[in-house]
Amino acid sequence: MGQLNGKIALVTGAARGIGQAIAMKLAAEGADIALCDLQADWLAETAGKVQTLGRRAQCYTADVSNGEQVQAVVAAVEKDFGKIDILVNNAGITKDTFLIRMTEADWDAVLNINLKGTFLFSKAVARPMMKQRSGAIVNVASIIGLIGNAGQCNYAASKAGVIALTKSVAKELAGRGIRANAVAPGFIKTKMTEKLPEDIQKKMLEAIPLARFGEPEDVANVVLFLASDAAAYVTGQVVTVCGGMVTA
Ligand SMILES: NC(=O)c1ccc[n+]([C@@H]2O[C@H](COP(=O)([O-])OP(=O)(O)OC[C@H]3O[C@@H](n4cnc5c(N)ncnc54)[C@H](O)[C@@H]3O)[C@@H](O)[C@H]2O)c1
């Protein structure tokens, strides 16, 4: 029997990378999955993989930074699945450059998708979750939101914002039976990180006590725990998944 039998999970940024791994992990534990992403083609691929696991998957193409589209996705998921038990805010982007070169557009794009998108989806599911008096929200932050990073002012600020948002949502909604937690991955092997220059990748590897980059599944395992009843007494927390890079 899966840990999430009978549960409905909505995962954003589910078309590839960490989001796809999360969708598959939750499905493998028995959840049916609503998949949201900008990229319809890749999303269909994730849906196929979830269905191979014997679970229901439905795709919703939307931009997480667009309030109307987010509302429409949540309404459609409620109609299609009847409820939402788990929300995973995973969609995110980087637009790395040094502060003096960073444009307003670089700042806005990253803050809008990473932080505002997480706010919009959390707000949209809050009402239905409050009505059912249960729910789990898991936000994908980053260790960069804890420690900062040269060349990532926008990304670091967005992920620090996600962490503060998570803690606030946790305090606000705990009385309604809703938990909110964040995972803060370190360096995980995905399309997002494969574009980093080799010398930077080498430097990062040297700073990882467990001496390997993370796999998307390493993050998905922790998301599963936080989304499941095994974490029933855990809310407002940030769990780092970084091979020991950040230990405080
Ligand atoms: N890869 C890492 O090392 C790492 C480390 C820490 C945190 N993270 C975080 O993990 C999450 C997933 O990252 P990933 O490495 O799998 O990246 P990825 O680029 O492989 O996947 C991100 C997904 O988000 C989707 N997306 C982007 N903008 C969107 C929007 N406006 N609306 C809907 N979907 C959108 C993309 O289409 C893509 O499918 C991100 O929030 C990222 O910041 C990643």
The ligand as an SDF file (V2000), in Angstrom:
LIG
                    3D

 44 48  0  0  0  0  0  0  0  0999 V2000
   18.8330   21.9000  -10.3340 N   0  0  0  0  0  0  0  0  0  0  0  0
   19.3010   22.3870   -9.1930 C   0  0  0  0  0  0  0  0  0  0  0  0
   20.4760   22.2360   -8.8640 O   0  0  0  0  0  0  0  0  0  0  0  0
   18.3960   23.1370   -8.2670 C   0  0  0  0  0  0  0  0  0  0  0  0
   18.9250   23.5300   -7.0360 C   0  0  0  0  0  0  0  0  0  0  0  0
   18.1150   24.2000   -6.1380 C   0  0  0  0  0  0  0  0  0  0  0  0
   16.8010   24.4760   -6.4590 C   0  0  0  0  0  0  0  0  0  0  0  0
   16.3180   24.0850   -7.6700 N   0  0  0  0  0  0  0  0  0  0  0  0
   14.9300   24.4210   -7.9540 C   0  0  0  0  0  0  0  0  0  0  0  0
   14.2350   23.2630   -8.3440 O   0  0  0  0  0  0  0  0  0  0  0  0
   13.1610   23.6240   -9.2110 C   0  0  0  0  0  0  0  0  0  0  0  0
   13.2220   22.7720  -10.4600 C   0  0  0  0  0  0  0  0  0  0  0  0
   14.4620   23.0140  -11.1030 O   0  0  0  0  0  0  0  0  0  0  0  0
   15.0890   22.0490  -12.2230 P   0  0  0  0  0  0  0  0  0  0  0  0
   16.5410   21.9950  -11.9430 O   0  0  0  0  0  0  0  0  0  0  0  0
   14.3000   20.8000  -12.3450 O   0  0  0  0  0  0  0  0  0  0  0  0
   14.9030   23.0050  -13.4980 O   0  0  0  0  0  0  0  0  0  0  0  0
   14.3710   22.7110  -14.9680 P   0  0  0  0  0  0  0  0  0  0  0  0
   14.6980   23.9450  -15.7290 O   0  0  0  0  0  0  0  0  0  0  0  0
   14.8590   21.4000  -15.4720 O   0  0  0  0  0  0  0  0  0  0  0  0
   12.7860   22.6050  -14.7490 O   0  0  0  0  0  0  0  0  0  0  0  0
   11.9980   23.7090  -14.4180 C   0  0  0  0  0  0  0  0  0  0  0  0
   10.6100   23.4940  -14.9680 C   0  0  0  0  0  0  0  0  0  0  0  0
    9.8240   24.6560  -14.6330 O   0  0  0  0  0  0  0  0  0  0  0  0
    9.0730   25.0250  -15.7850 C   0  0  0  0  0  0  0  0  0  0  0  0
    8.7600   26.4520  -15.7510 N   0  0  0  0  0  0  0  0  0  0  0  0
    9.6140   27.4930  -15.8900 C   0  0  0  0  0  0  0  0  0  0  0  0
    8.9430   28.6440  -15.8670 N   0  0  0  0  0  0  0  0  0  0  0  0
    7.6290   28.3430  -15.7200 C   0  0  0  0  0  0  0  0  0  0  0  0
    6.4370   29.1070  -15.6210 C   0  0  0  0  0  0  0  0  0  0  0  0
    6.4660   30.4490  -15.7120 N   0  0  0  0  0  0  0  0  0  0  0  0
    5.2670   28.4630  -15.4820 N   0  0  0  0  0  0  0  0  0  0  0  0
    5.2170   27.1120  -15.4370 C   0  0  0  0  0  0  0  0  0  0  0  0
    6.3100   26.3330  -15.5020 N   0  0  0  0  0  0  0  0  0  0  0  0
    7.5020   26.9410  -15.6580 C   0  0  0  0  0  0  0  0  0  0  0  0
    9.9930   24.6880  -16.9520 C   0  0  0  0  0  0  0  0  0  0  0  0
    9.2760   24.6050  -18.1800 O   0  0  0  0  0  0  0  0  0  0  0  0
   10.5940   23.3750  -16.5040 C   0  0  0  0  0  0  0  0  0  0  0  0
    9.8210   22.2810  -16.9010 O   0  0  0  0  0  0  0  0  0  0  0  0
   13.3080   25.1210   -9.4650 C   0  0  0  0  0  0  0  0  0  0  0  0
   12.4490   25.8410   -8.6100 O   0  0  0  0  0  0  0  0  0  0  0  0
   14.7460   25.3780   -9.1060 C   0  0  0  0  0  0  0  0  0  0  0  0
   14.9740   26.7080   -8.7180 O   0  0  0  0  0  0  0  0  0  0  0  0
   17.0850   23.4250   -8.5740 C   0  0  0  0  0  0  0  0  0  0  0  0
  1  2  1  0
  2  3  2  0
  2  4  1  0
  4  5  1  0
  4 44  2  0
  5  6  2  0
  6  7  1  0
  7  8  2  0
  8  9  1  0
  8 44  1  0
  9 10  1  0
  9 42  1  0
 10 11  1  0
 11 12  1  0
 11 40  1  0
 12 13  1  0
 13 14  1  0
 14 15  2  0
 14 16  1  0
 14 17  1  0
 17 18  1  0
 18 19  2  0
 18 20  1  0
 18 21  1  0
 21 22  1  0
 22 23  1  0
 23 24  1  0
 23 38  1  0
 24 25  1  0
 25 26  1  0
 25 36  1  0
 26 27  1  0
 26 35  1  0
 27 28  2  0
 28 29  1  0
 29 30  1  0
 29 35  2  0
 30 31  1  0
 30 32  2  0
 32 33  1  0
 33 34  2  0
 34 35  1  0
 36 37  1  0
 36 38  1  0
 38 39  1  0
 40 41  1  0
 40 42  1  0
 42 43  1  0
M  CHG  2   8   1  16  -1
M  END
$$$$
